[in-house]
């Protein structure tokens, strides 16, 4: 068991070595980068947006219901919602959602290419298949995912504002004051950085599992499941490590 | 020319190829035949470098495959065209883009010339009017043709075909066989076809190697295969009714 885990880790790093070889043609790399940005990032906007709006709203209700003490200013509801969104929800929770959405997409796409011999065909042409197929995905996911985090933050705050407006659970002015209170720009950087690292793991681990998929369509399904489970656990582990390193 | 000398390969201690010795000549349709599980595909994958042999040599001209660096292998692969069993067309690309794919990677030709050349090869394999279709919109026969067009797009010196007519109707199979044979002669390629289809063997087999249980038991051509004394080969050939009738007719 332990031997198998270490073998997989070694194989993963050898795979990354192939992925990060210099692209044969930069023109083709940029074309693929644009395609992958559309497929992985733009297509995730809807799900990220919907979830963020609702979670923002829910956070407002939950926080307000826990701050009913008259001594505590209601603006702290806005403050706590903002901090929760920036520090944890917009990076870690969104990354866990993307592990399912983006990870299964990448693993199944590359896995199907493996079992239908498309990757073999590329290798036989002399093309670095790992570089051509995986590098643009990893680059797009790593570089552009902070935009999803920022979008999630904005929509989460809007979702909270919408609930405040419609339910008057607290005054809108207090909510707005709260989300502007004690702003720390470093937290935004921390969250964007975490998101990049998580999306790097999601894309590279999913691609790795798909690239070495075997056993027909069942194998593709297995590789997809394996990548989601592995990345979900690693996201939580790295969340802990990065938080300790960057915030304490 | 491709030369194979004393090739051995095993998986988990089970020998799959045993002392294979064969030469494949240019301008000819060289065929690897045998029953399913006999080792044909393993031999083909060894020839194209997808699998490393346990021992033995594979030489392309006077260059040994085993001694080549990554760069040399990549360079050699630009001279190799492969038609995979399931065609292996790229799902993300249209028919035209599939044929243009190797040109985009390995040449600096202009986009207009790449397109013109891709269309020329698509015409050669009788696929016209489907430039912008995706592989899943094509029939099996059409996919094979596009696969062939892609395989020969860079004028390779070597063409490998893994069961080119599996899953095709007899008529389309013959068309694909003739196409491979005609292109081999026209471009003087060293073509190696892996098949167990007797019609193909009798139609285009310029040189035939019969594999059974990992050993190359017989070598000859389509004219001599029906008169063979090799029992295993005769059993294999006689599994086909047409061939059995011809053999019985001879007798």
Interface residues (C-beta under 8 A of the other chain):
Chain A: X24 X25 X28 X112 X113 X116 X117 X118 X120 X121 X122 X123 X124 X125 X126 X127
Chain B: X48 X49 X50 X73 X74 X75 X76 X77 X78 X80 X82 X84 X85 X86 X88 X89 X90 X91 X101 X102 X104 X105 X106
